[in-house]
Every structure is written in structure tokens, then in C-alpha cells.
């Protein structure tokens, strides 16, 4: 009997910042926008800190800032 396994494909998102906003574009093209005022650590972060992020099962984690954003 054949044995099947499934692999969860990693969903890629695009993260950008402009005009005090965080833009998250999902693989399907849908976009979410968050005011940086909601996340003071992001609002005052350096470019290096903002670039160090990864997608998690429930959102985005900014590693150097120890901040999670659910998407």
C-alpha cells in the first residue's frame, strides 16, 4: 500500500514599511496594513532590527525586537 506524506509549504510574505505603516503582503496578493503606533518597538527600531524578521505559523516575528505580529 502506498504511503503518502504531506508537507506544509512555507508561505512567503513581503514586509515593507512606509509613512509610519507596516505593510504585509501575502502570497495570494492580499495586503494587511498596520500603523507602527500599535507596535512601539517597531516604531523606534533601526533598519537592521526591522530587516531581521521571519514568518511564523501565526504571523511575523521580529527577532531582534522580540515582537510578534499576528497576520
C-alpha positions as CSV (number, residue, x, y, z in Angstrom):
1,X,0.0,0.0,0.0
2,X,1.3,3.4,-0.9
3,X,2.2,5.8,1.9
4,X,1.6,9.4,1.5
5,X,3.0,12.3,3.4
6,X,2.1,15.9,3.3
7,X,4.4,18.8,3.6
8,X,3.3,22.2,4.6
9,X,4.6,24.7,2.1
10,X,6.2,27.7,3.6
11,X,4.1,30.7,2.9
12,X,6.1,33.7,1.9
13,X,5.1,37.2,2.8
14,X,6.5,40.5,1.8
15,X,7.1,43.1,4.6
16,X,7.7,46.8,3.9
17,X,7.5,50.0,5.8
18,X,6.4,53.4,4.6
19,X,4.9,56.6,6.1
20,X,4.6,55.1,9.6
21,X,2.9,52.0,8.4
22,X,3.8,48.3,8.2
23,X,2.6,46.6,5.0
24,X,2.4,42.8,4.9
25,X,1.6,41.3,1.5
26,X,0.7,37.6,1.5
27,X,1.5,35.1,-1.3
28,X,-2.1,35.4,-2.6
29,X,-1.7,39.2,-3.1
30,X,-3.8,40.2,-0.1
31,X,-2.3,43.0,1.9
32,X,-2.6,44.0,5.5
33,X,-1.6,47.4,6.9
34,X,-0.7,48.2,10.5
35,X,0.1,51.6,12.0
36,X,3.5,51.4,13.6
37,X,2.0,53.3,16.6
38,X,0.4,49.9,17.5
39,X,3.9,48.4,17.9
40,X,6.2,50.9,19.7
41,X,9.2,48.6,19.4
42,X,8.8,48.7,15.6
43,X,8.2,52.5,15.5
44,X,11.5,53.2,17.2
45,X,13.5,50.4,15.6
46,X,16.6,50.6,13.4
47,X,16.6,49.5,9.8
48,X,18.7,46.5,10.8
49,X,16.2,45.5,13.5
50,X,13.3,45.8,11.1
51,X,15.0,43.6,8.5
52,X,15.5,40.7,10.9
53,X,12.2,39.0,10.7
54,X,10.8,35.6,9.9
55,X,7.3,34.2,9.2
56,X,5.9,32.0,11.9
57,X,2.8,29.8,11.9
58,X,0.7,32.7,13.2
59,X,2.4,35.8,11.9
60,X,5.7,37.6,11.7
61,X,8.4,37.6,14.3
62,X,10.9,40.4,14.6
63,X,13.8,38.6,16.2
64,X,16.0,41.4,17.5
65,X,12.9,43.2,18.8
66,X,11.3,40.2,20.5
67,X,8.0,41.2,18.8
68,X,5.3,39.1,17.2
69,X,2.7,40.4,14.8
70,X,-0.3,38.1,14.1
71,X,-1.5,38.0,10.4
